[in-house]
Amino acid sequence: MGRWEPGARGRLLDAALQLFAEQGYDATTAAQIAAQAGLTRTTLFRHFADKREILFQGQSELVSAVTAGVGSAAGEATARELLRAGIAALCAAHVPEQQEIGRRIKRLVAVTPELQERTAFKRSVLTAALEAALATRFADRRLAGALADLGIRAYYDGFWAWTDLRRAEPLADVVLQELDALEGALRNALKRT
């Protein structure tokens, strides 16, 4: 197969998930993943820096989505509306097939410290992107940071909950429900203090 075979990234993801489940993350090599996908190691490394990155492909697209979502909100949008626009755009960047893929990745992350570290890095990148996008829309950097933390927490908690569902449901519905719950909990906690 040619090195620029269409769908190489998806085939590498499928192969990696299969081999990680069968052999474990640490025991699986990049060469084994490439062979399972019917590609060369060179092709794998043209697409990804290492085997870990196969599972985290699409991060730059998510950064672009959250930034564009905030940017596309109406000029008079409130801080809350801007946050919801960014989170909704982040969710819209996912396709339904990612529910099962996310379920499989979640199991791997739970038992693999290297993947836990990479998940934390991705989370921090998305939080920083959302904060920067919010900060361009209103002058309060502290508020932008607090909202970004809240929004990305809702996104991750909602995404992992979505992967646990055994029925098809739009990711945005689950994540925005989580955001509503977090906002409510925060309001209640602040009233009590």
C-alpha angles and dihedrals in degrees: 000000000000119000092241094052110158113255094022093138092052093045090051090051092050091048093047093050091049095048095042089053093048102039105015127252098273095048094051119089131205089242091056091050092050092048092048089052091049092245137110127259087244090059091050091052092047088062103032137028092220142344092276092061091059088073093047100048115139097041093127090050090054091051089051092047096052091045093048091046093057091042093052095054118110116278093245094046117139121238089258092051091049091052092049091048091054094046093045090052090049090054092046089060088071127082125213092253088066090071091074093037090051090050090055093045091048090058091051094047091051092062103030119076092195090057092045088056092049091048090054090050092051090049091052091049092052091046092051091048092050092046092050092048092049092046090057089057099047133020101234105098092181092055090046090053095047092047092047091052091049094045096048091046088054091047094052096041090046094045093052090046089050090054089055093055115102092204133066112262129155111263091224091060092055095043096046090049087053090049090051090050093049092047090050093048091049093049091049093047092050091050091055096051 
